[in-house]
Amino acid sequence: MAQHTLKFALNHMVNPRWSPQQLIEAAAEMGLGAVELRNDVGDNSVVDLDSASSAGQRARELGIDVLSINALYPFNVWNDERASQAEALAQQVDAVGGRGLVLCPLVDAHNTATAEERRAQLEQALSALDAILGRYNLQGFVEPLGFPISSLRTKREAVEAIKALNLGSRFSLVHDTFHHQGAGETAFFAESTGLVHISGLEDPAITFEDMLDEHRVLVGERDRLDNLGQLKRLLDDGYDGYISFEPFAESVHKHNDPVAALRDSMAFIERFLK
């Protein structure tokens, strides 16, 4: 098996009870190089320039790279409100010293847009975001969501739109192992991938079409999403960026020793991929 260098990161969803500073300190304690901050973890969210600047200062003190703030939603429904949100988030990413902004599409069972309309909305949003993110020299991390009611389920759709607009230098993909399996997608786009999110599914009673964020646990021996296979394929195809833990399950968030649980998951993955 080929030898791979694994670069792990912590998305704030590993433990929403931590403040941004505590997340950054946990990453440093574990010997990791990067974190992803969020704007949807209650009182511990980054929501303004003050909270972003404070987190950024701690990250610089400890030598931790801030990969992103997660997320602008729904990025592909573009209007004045979304433009205002995007501008505010871009300023926060800039203040924290981050690389970019995660972009999540609309998930709505009542969305009646046709495929052509969804493509037009996606291209409109990407074009507008190119201008906003460009002012701060930031990346846009486009994360297709594999739920059946998602308006952007596959990475292929995102790649085609980015290429059509010639915006590959501004936007890259988030390959989320949960959403890759949920969308039933078989294609990998390592060359277009800027960030990888990992989480596991263990409940044997949940189908891939029915699984929800609340089912997402750390990756271990009972994982049903083929995280190891997905990661091996991405690494073999040349992906050399960060692999960021993003579990949403309450069982993970309530763990008595979240650092130990994360170390165990890292060790499991490393046994098979290093």
C-alpha positions, -999 to 999 in steps of 0.1 A, spaced: 0 0 0 12 35 -8 25 56 21 3 86 27 9 117 49 -24 123 67 -31 159 78 -60 159 103 -80 189 113 -108 196 138 -141 211 126 -158 228 156 -186 202 153 -163 177 171 -173 195 203 -197 225 201 -193 229 239 -158 242 233 -152 279 227 -132 287 195 -102 292 216 -106 258 233 -110 241 199 -78 257 188 -61 247 220 -73 211 216 -59 210 181 -25 222 194 -26 196 222 -32 168 197 -4 180 175 -27 190 146 -22 219 123 -57 233 116 -93 239 126 -125 249 111 -147 274 130 -184 276 127 -213 301 129 -239 276 140 -227 263 174 -247 285 197 -228 307 221 -195 293 208 -201 305 172 -180 330 154 -206 356 145 -188 390 144 -155 406 139 -147 406 176 -152 369 180 -133 363 148 -103 385 158 -101 369 192 -101 334 178 -75 344 152 -52 358 178 -52 325 197 -47 305 165 -16 326 156 -2 322 191 -4 284 188 5 281 152 -28 267 141 -42 273 106 -78 283 104 -91 266 73 -126 281 72 -157 294 88 -186 271 81 -209 282 65 -228 304 42 -263 289 37 -281 286 14 -253 300 -8 -270 291 -41 -302 311 -34 -287 345 -43 -303 377 -32 -295 409 -13 -297 391 20 -273 364 9 -249 391 -5 -249 409 28 -243 376 47 -215 367 24 -198 400 28 -201 398 66 -187 362 67 -159 371 43 -149 399 67 -149 374 96 -128 349 77 -104 377 70 -103 388 106 -96 353 118 -68 349 93 -87 320 76 -83 305 42 -119 305 30 -156 301 35 -176 269 33 -206 272 10 -236 249 16 -266 247 -8 -303 248 -1 -319 217 14 -357 220 10 -383 194 2 -405 222 -12 -380 235 -37 -396 234 -71 -367 247 -92 -359 227 -123 -324 214 -130 -318 242 -154 -330 268 -129 -308 253 -102 -278 254 -125 -285 291 -133 -289 299 -96 -256 281 -88 -237 300 -115 -252 333 -104 -241 327 -68 -206 316 -78 -201 347 -100 -213 370 -72 -192 352 -46 -161 354 -67 -162 392 -64 -169 392 -27 -143 366 -18 -118 381 -42 -117 414 -22 -102 394 7 -82 369 -13 -103 340 1 -113 306 -12 -148 293 -16 -152 257 -4 -183 244 -22 -199 215 -3 -226 195 -21 -250 180 3 -261 144 -6 -296 145 10 -324 136 -15 -339 170 -10 -307 189 -16 -305 215 -44 -269 205 -51 -263 168 -44 -232 159 -64 -197 172 -67 -199 167 -105 -226 194 -107 -204 218 -88 -173 210 -108 -191 216 -141 -204 250 -130 -170 261 -116 -153 251 -148 -180 267 -170 -173 300 -153 -135 295 -153 -134 300 -115 -112 270 -105 -87 293 -88 -114 307 -65 -136 277 -57 -128 241 -47 -149 212 -35 -155 199 0 -155 161 -3 -177 151 26 -176 113 31 -211 113 45 -226 133 16 -206 114 -10 -222 82 1 -256 98 6 -257 111 -30 -247 77 -43 -218 95 -62 -190 73 -75 -168 99 -91 -139 115 -72 -125 149 -80 -93 150 -60 -78 177 -83 -107 199 -76 -109 192 -38 -98 218 -13 -111 202 19 -123 168 31 -149 163 59 -151 129 75 -177 113 98 -190 78 102 -224 60 102 -227 29 124 -265 23 129 -274 -7 107 -310 3 106 -304 36 88 -303 36 50 -280 60 31 -310 78 18 -325 83 52 -294 91 72 -292 126 88 -266 148 104 -276 135 138 -264 100 128 -228 112 121 -202 97 145 -165 94 146 -149 70 121 -143 36 136 -144 -1 129 -182 -3 125 -183 25 99 -207 18 70 -197 48 48 -164 34 36 -145 63 49 -112 43 45 -119 35 9 -130 71 1 -99 85 17 -76 60 1 -90 69 -33 -86 107 -27 -50 103 -15 -41 79 -43 -55 104 -68 -33 132 -53 -53 149 -26 -28 163 -1 -49 187 20 -66 185 54 -90 158 65 -113 174 90 -134 156 115 -171 167 114 -193 145 136 -228 158 144 -241 131 168 -249 140 203 -231 109 215 -199 124 202 -206 159 216 -213 145 251 -182 123 252 -164 125 286 -130 127 269 -135 141 233 -97 144 227 -92 107 235 -121 97 212 -106 118 184 -72 102 190 -87 67 188 -104 76 155 -72 91 141 -53 59 151 -79 37 134 -76 56 101 -38 58 103 -35 20 107 -50 15 73 -38 45 53 -3 54 65 
